[in-house]
Amino acid sequence: MAATNTLSDKAIRAAIKAATGRDKPHALNDGGGLSLLLQPTGAAWWRLRYWLSGRENRLSLGVYPDVSLADARTRRDQAAN
């Protein structure tokens, strides 16, 4: 099983700063399907990846920092139930 809760607020802030000005968006994974999509503009969105009827789906959980790391994890856990 993949590790969960691998991110920290400090690591997220550093990654957003490093991602600003890059050519392409990239993601930071927290485990359990939760990831933070980082844009070259410095914007960051929480995304939840899940499977339903054999198909991969994605659900947007909100924008960081409006949705904190703890809130995103809570939303991930609620969606799993």
C-alpha positions in Angstrom: 0.0 0.0 0.0 1.3 3.5 -0.8 2.2 5.9 1.9 -0.3 8.5 2.9 0.1 11.9 4.4 3.6 12.5 2.9 3.3 16.3 2.5 3.8 19.1 5.0 2.8 22.7 4.8 6.4 23.7 4.7 7.1 21.4 1.8 4.1 22.7 -0.1 5.1 26.3 0.3 8.6 25.5 -0.9 7.3 23.5 -3.9 4.9 26.3 -5.0 7.8 28.8 -4.8 10.0 26.5 -6.9 7.2 25.8 -9.4 6.6 29.4 -10.2 8.0 30.2 -13.6 8.4 26.5 -14.7 7.4 25.4 -18.2 4.9 22.8 -17.1 2.5 22.0 -14.3 3.4 19.2 -12.0 1.9 17.4 -9.0 2.8 16.7 -5.4 1.3 13.4 -4.1 0.1 13.0 -0.5 -1.2 9.5 -0.9 -4.6 7.9 -1.1 -5.2 9.6 -4.4 -4.8 13.1 -3.1 -2.4 15.4 -5.0 -1.7 19.1 -5.3 -1.4 20.3 -8.9 1.1 23.1 -9.1 0.9 25.6 -12.0 3.8 27.8 -13.3 1.8 30.8 -12.2 2.1 29.8 -8.6 -1.5 28.6 -8.3 -2.2 25.2 -6.7 -5.3 23.0 -6.7 -6.1 19.9 -4.6 -7.2 17.0 -6.8 -8.5 13.6 -5.7 -8.0 10.7 -8.1 -10.4 7.7 -7.7 -11.7 4.8 -9.7 -15.4 4.0 -10.3 -16.6 1.1 -12.4 -13.1 0.6 -13.6 -12.6 4.1 -14.9 -10.3 6.7 -13.4 -12.0 10.0 -12.3 -10.7 13.2 -10.7 -12.4 15.4 -8.3 -11.3 19.0 -7.5 -11.2 19.7 -3.7 -10.3 23.4 -3.9 -7.5 25.8 -4.1 -4.5 25.9 -1.8 -4.2 27.8 0.7 -8.0 28.4 0.8 -8.3 24.6 1.4 -5.6 23.7 3.8 -3.6 20.4 3.8 -5.6 19.2 6.8 -8.9 20.1 5.1 -7.9 18.4 1.9 -7.0 15.2 3.8 -10.4 15.3 5.6 -12.2 15.7 2.3 -10.2 12.8 0.8 -11.1 10.6 3.8 -14.8 11.6 3.6 -14.9 10.8 -0.2 -13.6 7.3 0.5 -16.5 6.5 2.7 
